[in-house]
Amino acid sequence: MSSPLRIATIVLGAFFALQGIVWLALPARAAEGLGMPLLDGVARSTQVGDFAAFFLVVGATMLAGARPGASRLLLVPAGALSAAALGRGIAWAFHGAAFAATFIAIEVAVALLLVAASRSE
């Protein structure tokens, strides 16, 4: 993997992993950053647990995939981010959600970068 792609992957991996930690430590702040309220009761458990898991796994696999010889791992977070973008599109098209263009663009751009990085080794 080229040095700029490796650096970008490491920086993004650290950012995503940090987001997962923020979901565990400061969930109200994390929710606000994604434009949502912090839910109550069991819904909060699901919200915090699922978002923390998503960001921690995506971030950790980016960091692991940035290691020499491990770039195929980058297809895991690329797939997760692509699925998130697709889910947002479905939420907009079929379930009355606002079109989250900024989040979709970030998810697609990072997924494409990860696919390119996975193939550059």
C-alpha positions in Angstrom: 0.0 0.0 0.0 1.4 3.4 -0.9 2.4 5.6 2.0 -0.3 8.3 1.4 -3.0 5.6 1.4 -1.6 4.0 4.5 -1.5 7.3 6.3 -5.0 8.1 5.2 -6.2 4.7 6.4 -4.5 5.1 9.7 -5.9 8.5 10.3 -9.4 7.5 9.3 -9.1 4.3 11.4 -8.1 6.3 14.5 -11.0 8.7 13.9 -13.6 6.0 13.5 -12.2 4.1 16.6 -12.3 7.4 18.6 -16.0 7.8 17.5 -16.7 4.4 19.0 -15.0 5.4 22.3 -17.0 8.6 22.3 -20.2 6.6 22.0 -19.2 4.6 25.1 -17.9 7.6 27.1 -20.1 10.6 26.0 -23.1 9.1 24.1 -25.1 12.4 24.1 -22.3 14.2 22.4 -21.8 11.3 19.9 -25.6 11.3 19.1 -25.6 15.0 18.6 -22.7 14.8 16.2 -24.8 12.5 14.0 -27.9 14.7 14.3 -29.9 12.5 16.6 -31.2 12.6 20.1 -29.9 10.3 22.8 -32.7 7.8 23.3 -34.0 6.4 26.6 -34.3 3.0 28.2 -33.6 -0.1 26.1 -33.5 2.1 23.0 -30.5 3.9 24.5 -28.8 0.6 25.1 -29.3 -0.4 21.5 -28.2 3.0 20.2 -25.0 3.2 22.2 -24.1 -0.5 21.8 -24.8 -0.7 18.1 -23.1 2.6 17.2 -20.1 2.0 19.4 -19.7 -1.5 17.9 -20.0 -0.1 14.3 -17.4 2.6 14.8 -15.0 0.5 16.9 -15.1 -2.4 14.4 -14.8 -0.2 11.4 -11.9 1.8 13.0 -10.1 -1.3 14.3 -10.2 -3.1 10.9 -8.9 0.0 9.2 -6.0 0.1 11.6 -5.4 -3.6 11.3 -5.7 -3.4 7.5 -3.1 -0.6 7.3 -0.4 -3.1 8.4 1.8 -4.4 5.6 0.3 -7.6 4.1 -3.1 -7.1 5.7 -4.8 -4.8 3.2 -7.5 -7.3 2.4 -9.0 -6.5 5.8 -9.9 -3.0 4.5 -12.7 -4.6 2.5 -14.6 -5.2 5.8 -14.9 -1.5 6.8 -15.5 -0.6 3.1 -18.4 -3.0 3.1 -19.8 -1.7 6.4 -19.6 1.9 5.2 -21.2 1.0 1.9 -24.0 -0.8 3.7 -24.5 2.3 5.9 -24.7 4.6 2.8 -27.2 2.2 1.2 -29.3 2.0 4.3 -29.4 5.8 4.4 -30.6 5.9 0.8 -33.3 3.3 1.6 -34.4 5.3 4.7 -34.8 8.4 2.5 -36.5 6.6 -0.5 -38.9 4.4 1.5 -39.2 5.6 5.1 -39.5 9.4 5.1 -36.0 10.1 6.3 -34.2 13.3 5.3 -31.6 12.7 2.5 -28.3 12.7 4.4 -26.1 13.7 1.5 -23.1 14.7 3.7 -23.0 11.4 5.6 -23.6 9.4 2.4 -20.8 11.2 0.6 -18.4 10.6 3.5 -19.3 6.9 3.7 -18.9 6.4 0.0 -15.7 8.3 -0.3 -14.1 6.5 2.6 -15.3 3.1 1.3 -13.8 3.9 -2.2 -10.5 5.0 -0.5 -10.4 1.7 1.4 -11.1 -0.4 -1.7 -8.3 1.4 -3.5 -6.0 0.9 -0.5 -6.9 -2.8 -0.3 -5.8 -3.2 -3.9 -2.6 -1.2 -3.8 -0.5 -3.7 -2.0 
